[in-house]
């Protein structure tokens, strides 16, 4: 069973430790338990991306091996306690000829903190189309976020810190990146890759991808207002989160994440992401609505 440790910085967990956190303990065929670590804490609450990633692992253990996750929809209903393990209860809603539907409830202290609905399918041929990947410099030519953050200082960093489990390279990131009002139709481009090799397990790659999908997706919502998500007077919180897997992801290979925020109002913001391989193949889409209060 993964242990519960004292926690301070949400991003300082190395990749092997994060992988270990995704090795849930099986309590019975539909009940699982996941632990927490330094990866868990954002503003004294459990990081939602970790809870969602663990829920993906729990759901995957209840479906036929040949079926891969193709979508998930998550609601974060209560803050999670980072000092307690989480119990995941999977409900086998339906197993059809080609699709399996699961609901997963993440629970602490007898109450749900997250509810996920997810679907798995067999690979099948069919018509194909996709949007084109925007032009972007190759990842090797973009400085790692950690280098930029170290250079400008953590206090003034628009990202606070950078996850040790992933190599993030944001195109154009610099000291004034969040301090200039950005057009709402200007996407944020970021190269992402696991900070080391990952075992050849499609379910693990999908879970790590789910973790990564919640790391930076709300940031484009504050750029049009010349703000940083970690400013003292900016209060963000995830309401719901969705991912559509178009192809099985490989998180230990470079992926270009294209973020935008088409709308904000009523103290909420909608943010989206499309994800591509370096040669332009679209592998996933994501969307998140979050609370966003400034001032």
C-alpha positions as CSV (number, residue, x, y, z in Angstrom):
1,X,0.0,0.0,0.0
2,X,1.3,3.5,-0.8
3,X,2.0,5.4,2.4
4,X,0.8,8.8,3.6
5,X,3.7,11.2,4.1
6,X,4.2,14.8,5.3
7,X,3.7,17.0,2.3
8,X,4.8,20.5,1.4
9,X,5.6,21.1,-2.3
10,X,3.1,19.7,-4.8
11,X,5.6,19.4,-7.7
12,X,8.7,17.9,-6.1
13,X,7.8,14.2,-6.5
14,X,10.2,12.4,-8.8
15,X,8.8,10.2,-11.6
16,X,9.4,6.8,-9.9
17,X,7.6,8.0,-6.8
18,X,4.6,9.2,-8.8
19,X,4.6,5.9,-10.7
20,X,4.5,4.1,-7.3
21,X,1.5,6.2,-6.2
22,X,-0.4,4.8,-9.1
23,X,0.1,1.2,-7.9
24,X,-3.1,1.0,-6.0
25,X,-3.8,-1.5,-3.3
26,X,-6.7,-3.9,-4.2
27,X,-9.2,-4.2,-1.4
28,X,-11.6,-6.4,-3.4
29,X,-12.5,-6.7,-7.0
30,X,-14.1,-3.2,-7.2
31,X,-12.5,-1.4,-4.2
32,X,-9.0,0.1,-4.3
33,X,-6.8,2.3,-2.1
34,X,-4.3,5.0,-3.1
35,X,-1.8,6.9,-1.0
36,X,-0.6,10.4,-1.0
37,X,2.8,12.1,-1.0
38,X,4.4,15.4,-1.8
39,X,2.7,15.3,-5.2
40,X,-0.7,15.6,-3.4
41,X,-0.8,19.1,-2.0
42,X,-2.1,22.2,-3.7
43,X,-3.2,24.9,-1.2
44,X,-3.4,22.3,1.6
45,X,-5.7,20.0,-0.5
46,X,-5.1,16.9,-2.5
47,X,-4.0,17.7,-6.1
48,X,-7.0,16.8,-8.3
49,X,-4.8,15.4,-11.1
50,X,-3.4,12.7,-8.8
51,X,-6.9,11.7,-7.7
52,X,-8.1,11.5,-11.3
53,X,-5.0,9.5,-12.3
54,X,-5.6,7.0,-9.5
55,X,-9.2,6.7,-10.5
56,X,-8.2,5.8,-14.0
57,X,-6.0,3.0,-12.6
58,X,-8.9,1.8,-10.5
59,X,-11.4,1.8,-13.4
60,X,-8.9,0.1,-15.7
61,X,-8.5,-2.8,-13.4
62,X,-12.2,-3.7,-13.8
63,X,-12.3,-3.8,-17.7
64,X,-11.2,-6.4,-20.2
65,X,-7.5,-6.1,-21.0
66,X,-8.0,-5.4,-24.7
67,X,-10.0,-2.2,-24.0
68,X,-8.4,1.1,-23.6
69,X,-9.7,4.3,-22.0
70,X,-11.1,6.8,-24.6
71,X,-12.8,9.4,-22.4
72,X,-13.2,10.5,-18.8
73,X,-15.3,13.2,-17.2
74,X,-14.6,14.2,-13.6
75,X,-16.2,16.4,-11.0
76,X,-14.2,17.5,-7.9
77,X,-16.9,17.8,-5.3
78,X,-14.9,18.3,-2.1
79,X,-11.4,19.2,-1.1
80,X,-9.3,16.1,-0.4
81,X,-7.3,15.5,2.8
82,X,-3.6,14.9,1.7
83,X,-2.8,13.1,5.0
84,X,-5.3,10.3,4.5
85,X,-5.4,7.5,1.9
86,X,-8.2,7.6,-0.7
87,X,-10.6,4.7,-1.3
88,X,-11.7,4.2,-4.9
89,X,-15.1,2.5,-5.5
90,X,-15.6,1.3,-9.1
91,X,-19.1,0.6,-10.5
92,X,-19.3,-1.6,-13.5
93,X,-22.1,0.3,-15.3
94,X,-22.1,-1.7,-18.5
95,X,-19.9,-4.0,-20.6
96,X,-21.1,-3.9,-24.2
97,X,-19.8,-5.6,-27.3
98,X,-17.2,-2.9,-27.9
99,X,-17.5,-0.4,-25.0
100,X,-17.2,-0.6,-21.2
101,X,-18.6,2.2,-19.0
102,X,-17.4,2.7,-15.4
103,X,-18.1,5.1,-12.6
104,X,-15.5,5.7,-9.9
105,X,-16.0,7.4,-6.6
106,X,-13.0,8.7,-4.7
107,X,-13.8,8.7,-1.0
108,X,-12.3,9.9,2.2
109,X,-13.9,10.1,5.7
110,X,-17.0,8.4,4.3
111,X,-17.7,11.1,1.7
112,X,-17.0,11.5,-2.0
113,X,-14.3,14.0,-2.9
114,X,-14.3,13.2,-6.7
115,X,-16.7,11.4,-9.1
116,X,-15.5,10.1,-12.5
117,X,-17.4,8.6,-15.4
118,X,-15.1,6.9,-17.9
119,X,-15.4,4.7,-21.0
120,X,-13.2,2.1,-22.6
121,X,-13.3,0.6,-26.1
122,X,-11.7,-1.8,-28.4
123,X,-9.6,-0.3,-31.2
124,X,-11.5,-0.3,-34.5
125,X,-10.8,1.2,-37.9
126,X,-12.9,4.1,-39.2
127,X,-12.8,7.5,-40.9
128,X,-10.2,9.9,-39.6
129,X,-9.7,13.7,-39.5
130,X,-8.0,16.1,-37.2
131,X,-7.1,19.8,-36.8
132,X,-3.5,20.7,-37.8
133,X,-0.9,21.2,-35.2
134,X,0.2,24.8,-34.9
135,X,3.7,25.7,-35.9
136,X,6.0,25.3,-32.9
137,X,9.8,25.2,-32.4
138,X,11.1,21.7,-31.7
139,X,11.3,20.8,-27.9
140,X,15.1,20.6,-28.0
141,X,15.3,24.4,-28.9
142,X,13.0,25.4,-26.0
143,X,14.4,26.0,-22.6
144,X,13.1,23.8,-19.8
145,X,10.7,25.7,-17.5
146,X,12.8,24.8,-14.5
147,X,15.7,26.8,-16.0
148,X,13.5,29.8,-16.6
149,X,12.0,29.6,-13.2
150,X,15.4,29.3,-11.5
151,X,16.6,32.4,-13.5
152,X,13.7,34.7,-12.7
153,X,13.2,33.5,-9.1
154,X,10.4,31.4,-7.6
155,X,8.6,34.4,-6.1
156,X,8.1,36.0,-9.5
157,X,7.6,32.8,-11.4
158,X,4.3,32.5,-13.2
159,X,4.3,28.8,-12.6
160,X,5.5,28.8,-9.0
161,X,7.6,25.7,-9.6
162,X,7.8,22.9,-12.1
163,X,7.0,19.2,-11.6
164,X,10.0,17.0,-11.1
165,X,8.1,14.1,-12.7
166,X,7.7,15.9,-16.1
167,X,10.0,18.0,-18.3
168,X,7.9,21.0,-19.3
169,X,9.0,23.5,-21.9
170,X,6.7,26.4,-22.5
171,X,7.3,28.4,-25.7
172,X,8.1,32.0,-25.0
173,X,8.1,31.6,-21.2
174,X,10.0,34.5,-19.5
175,X,9.8,37.1,-16.7
176,X,7.1,39.2,-18.4
177,X,5.1,36.4,-19.9
178,X,2.1,36.8,-17.6
179,X,2.5,40.5,-17.1
180,X,1.5,41.5,-20.7
181,X,-2.2,41.2,-21.6
182,X,-2.4,38.3,-24.1
183,X,-5.1,38.1,-26.8
184,X,-7.7,35.4,-26.0
185,X,-7.1,33.8,-29.4
186,X,-3.4,33.3,-28.8
187,X,-2.8,29.8,-27.6
188,X,-0.1,28.7,-25.1
189,X,2.2,26.1,-26.6
190,X,4.0,23.7,-24.2
191,X,6.2,20.7,-24.8
192,X,5.7,18.0,-22.2
193,X,7.5,14.7,-21.5
194,X,7.9,12.4,-18.5
195,X,11.3,13.1,-16.9
196,X,12.5,9.5,-17.5
197,X,11.5,6.2,-19.0
198,X,8.0,4.8,-18.2
199,X,7.2,1.0,-18.2
200,X,5.5,-0.2,-21.3
201,X,2.0,-0.3,-19.7
202,X,-0.7,1.6,-21.7
203,X,-2.9,2.0,-18.5
204,X,0.0,3.6,-16.7
205,X,0.7,6.0,-19.6
206,X,-3.0,6.9,-19.6
207,X,-3.0,7.6,-15.9
208,X,0.2,9.7,-16.0
209,X,-1.3,11.6,-19.0
210,X,-4.4,12.3,-16.8
211,X,-2.1,13.7,-14.1
212,X,-0.3,15.9,-16.6
213,X,-3.6,17.1,-18.1
214,X,-4.4,19.0,-14.8
215,X,-1.1,20.6,-14.3
216,X,-1.2,23.7,-16.5
217,X,-4.6,23.8,-18.2
218,X,-6.1,26.8,-16.2
219,X,-3.1,29.1,-16.8
220,X,-4.4,30.5,-20.1
221,X,-7.5,31.9,-18.3
222,X,-5.4,34.5,-16.5
223,X,-3.1,35.5,-19.4
224,X,-5.7,37.8,-21.0
225,X,-5.8,39.7,-17.7
226,X,-2.0,40.1,-17.3
227,X,-2.0,37.9,-14.2
228,X,-0.3,34.8,-13.0
229,X,-2.2,31.9,-11.6
230,X,-0.1,31.9,-8.4
231,X,-0.6,35.6,-7.6
232,X,-1.7,36.1,-4.1
233,X,-5.0,37.6,-5.1
234,X,-5.9,34.9,-7.7
235,X,-8.0,32.1,-6.4
236,X,-8.4,29.2,-8.8
237,X,-10.2,25.8,-8.2
238,X,-11.1,23.1,-10.6
239,X,-14.9,22.3,-10.9
240,X,-14.8,19.6,-13.6
241,X,-12.2,18.1,-15.9
242,X,-12.5,16.0,-19.1
243,X,-10.0,14.1,-21.3
244,X,-10.7,12.4,-24.6
245,X,-7.9,9.9,-25.7
246,X,-7.8,9.7,-29.5
247,X,-4.8,7.4,-29.5
248,X,-2.9,5.7,-26.7
249,X,-0.5,8.2,-25.3
250,X,3.2,7.7,-24.7
251,X,4.1,10.1,-21.9
252,X,7.8,9.4,-22.2
253,X,7.9,10.9,-25.7
254,X,7.5,14.6,-26.5
255,X,3.9,15.9,-26.7
256,X,2.9,19.4,-27.8
257,X,0.1,20.8,-25.6
258,X,-1.9,23.6,-27.2
259,X,-3.9,25.5,-24.5
260,X,-6.5,28.2,-24.8
261,X,-9.3,29.8,-22.8
262,X,-12.3,30.7,-25.1
263,X,-14.4,32.1,-22.3
264,X,-14.4,33.4,-18.7
265,X,-17.3,35.0,-16.7
266,X,-19.3,34.7,-13.5
267,X,-16.1,33.8,-11.6
268,X,-15.6,30.8,-13.9
269,X,-13.3,30.1,-16.8
270,X,-13.3,27.4,-19.5
271,X,-9.9,26.1,-20.7
272,X,-9.1,23.6,-23.4
273,X,-6.1,21.6,-24.7
274,X,-5.3,19.7,-27.8
275,X,-2.2,17.4,-27.7
276,X,0.0,16.3,-30.6
277,X,3.0,14.2,-31.3
278,X,6.0,16.0,-32.7
279,X,5.0,14.9,-36.2
280,X,1.5,16.4,-35.8
281,X,-0.6,13.4,-34.9
282,X,-3.4,14.5,-32.5
283,X,-3.5,12.1,-29.6
284,X,-5.9,13.7,-27.1
285,X,-8.1,16.6,-26.1
286,X,-8.9,18.0,-22.7
287,X,-11.2,20.6,-21.2
288,X,-11.6,22.1,-17.7
289,X,-14.0,24.6,-16.1
290,X,-12.6,26.2,-13.0
291,X,-13.5,28.8,-10.5
292,X,-11.4,31.9,-11.1
293,X,-11.6,34.8,-8.7
294,X,-9.2,37.8,-9.0
295,X,-8.9,40.5,-6.4
